[in-house]
Amino acid sequence: MKRFIPRLAGLLLFLSAAPSVWACPECRVQVNSGVYSQNFTGTLLVMLLPIIVLALVGVGIYEKGS
């Protein structure tokens, strides 16, 4: 387990920097126009919703254990 977390972090770092993850120049324009539109606030909230739910579950479990 001691080696698992550093290896996982290294893998995630490698995958985030890999060129295959980047969008092509034509697709990048479409992605940016889809994300940064008039509905940016709604899109941002939808993207953050899983993190918020997981945080609330974690706080609930932590408070129950205290």
C-alpha positions as CSV (number, residue, x, y, z in Angstrom):
1,M,0.0,0.0,0.0
2,K,2.9,2.3,0.6
3,R,4.0,2.2,-3.0
4,F,0.5,2.2,-4.4
5,I,-0.4,5.9,-3.8
6,P,2.9,7.3,-5.2
7,R,2.5,5.1,-8.3
8,L,-1.2,6.2,-8.7
9,A,-0.2,9.8,-8.4
10,G,2.6,9.4,-11.0
11,L,0.2,7.6,-13.4
12,L,-2.4,10.4,-13.0
13,L,0.3,13.1,-13.5
14,F,1.5,11.2,-16.6
15,L,-2.0,10.9,-18.1
16,S,-2.8,14.5,-17.5
17,A,0.3,15.6,-19.4
18,A,0.0,13.1,-22.2
19,P,-0.6,14.6,-25.6
20,S,-3.4,12.1,-26.3
21,V,-5.5,13.9,-23.6
22,W,-5.2,17.3,-25.3
23,A,-7.9,18.3,-27.9
24,C,-6.9,19.1,-31.5
25,P,-6.9,22.8,-32.5
26,E,-10.3,22.5,-34.3
27,C,-11.9,20.6,-31.4
28,R,-10.4,22.9,-28.8
29,V,-12.5,25.8,-30.2
30,Q,-15.7,23.8,-30.1
31,V,-15.0,22.7,-26.5
32,N,-14.2,26.2,-25.3
33,S,-17.3,27.6,-27.0
34,G,-19.4,24.8,-25.4
35,V,-18.0,25.4,-21.9
36,Y,-17.5,29.1,-21.8
37,S,-21.0,30.1,-23.0
38,Q,-23.9,32.0,-21.5
39,N,-24.6,28.9,-19.3
40,F,-21.2,28.8,-17.8
41,T,-22.5,29.1,-14.2
42,G,-24.9,26.1,-14.7
43,T,-22.2,24.1,-16.4
44,L,-19.7,24.8,-13.6
45,L,-22.3,23.8,-10.9
46,V,-23.0,20.5,-12.8
47,M,-19.3,19.8,-13.0
48,L,-18.8,20.5,-9.3
49,L,-21.9,18.6,-8.1
50,P,-20.2,15.2,-7.6
51,I,-17.4,16.8,-5.6
52,I,-20.0,18.6,-3.4
53,V,-22.0,15.5,-2.9
54,L,-18.9,13.5,-1.9
55,A,-17.8,16.2,0.5
56,L,-21.2,16.3,2.1
57,V,-21.2,12.5,2.5
58,G,-17.7,12.6,4.0
59,V,-18.6,15.4,6.4
60,G,-21.7,13.4,7.4
61,I,-19.7,10.3,8.1
62,Y,-17.1,12.3,10.0
63,E,-19.7,13.9,12.2
64,K,-21.5,10.7,12.9
65,G,-18.2,9.1,14.1
66,S,-17.4,12.0,16.4
